[in-house]
């Protein structure tokens, strides 16, 4: 079905085109009318006529039939008010559509989403939280839109640190090491290795030899390496479960997966004449990239010691994703500090002919999570803040809040609910912040039932569901007629009709916060409506109309939250 916005936009476009082809009507929701078209002023400048006159021309050419009425306001704004007929037909269609008017794409794409990507034997930190939460929301939105999502958890499971990690494992003894890793004490393990590496020359030497053995494919070394990987991956899986993200073990395709493809990367780049030998290191210099001193910046493909690094692996991965996985689109959900790496990666991949112009590659970057002191979020001892710890604390606090509110749920049910609330609190704060901006990790604010929070939206949804639990007879929205006589009803209805537009914008710009803004606005419209318009105590057609608005609002909140990876409990 065509969204209300698109319906108006296409009619307006025709009228604007008749004055000057291609002119943008600049259609927006408005608080002075249902919608407003603000494009007349720019158009007037373009054709060199007074705005009022141009507004008259547009209105004269505008065929709105019975969709809406139009009025010229101020210097040339067009105020549009929808007809009751449009409200009725659109809202009824939404009612009978499980997707609430959100269409599936008719040209499904294969979208590779590279997200989460923690590092073996290292604690997952808040940067991985952001990548995981944002990546998962994008995955859900893409699947819902009808695209095929291939998630790639590009785990850091290879490289020189494994020399010291394996030696440390041997020093501790396998059993003790496994015990430490399996309780998720990754940081203690990593630190232990690091400290020895820095203080002890003998250990350093052993570690170096171990790296050589690992790269040479030594069987015993690989067995030990695998212990580290398996233990860490099992721990990551627990975190994903606790967070309720859709990543599965099949999505774990770590850096080591590309080892066999690295020689070929070098070969192909060399054959294409793109490799420059710089002090023994093999590099590509993509045009346009310079350092602070204006010298060309290399992408190091193979180091002087013949080892491969992060860049080489990403080159192999992009090649594999385009030619092997047949990706139409690749999204890298990684923090902003890696922006240059990705720009260079795409540049080199395009130079090598591995990345056709029509494959969309996007670095979905994001800002930092800050502590209450507005500095980088660190634990009291200055180390990494454990994600699991944060989540557990959020669950505990949410549970305490439920008890304080006099929750009548059994303890296991209450913990389940507290878990849903805690996840919502953490995920929603992350997703509702404009991606590139930093935010402060403040559990009290995140968990609040008031304000722009996940729990507030969950609560609005649960309140709506409770209305239906109190009904004495089954309710059918099909019987409702939308007269929308009170302004609060009309505002709520307009909010409901705006879902497709909100989803499209959030989805096409890869900005989940736009969907959050929409949902929060809708919840507020509902609150205003609910204060002004009695539902259960009204009668007849009015009651049916209001119940239908409530039902659509509940479904919209539930669907919107699910696209963000947030559950909408029936009762809170
Ligand atoms: N493991 C890396 C980190 O922790 C992130 C990897 C992102 N993905 C990629 N294809 N480079 O910083």
Boltz pocket constraint, residues with backbone or C-beta under 6 A from the ligand:
constraints:
  - pocket:
      binder: B
      contacts: [[A, 114], [A, 116], [A, 117], [A, 118], [A, 119], [A, 154], [A, 155], [A, 156], [A, 314], [A, 317], [A, 332], [A, 333], [A, 334]]
      max_distance: 6.0
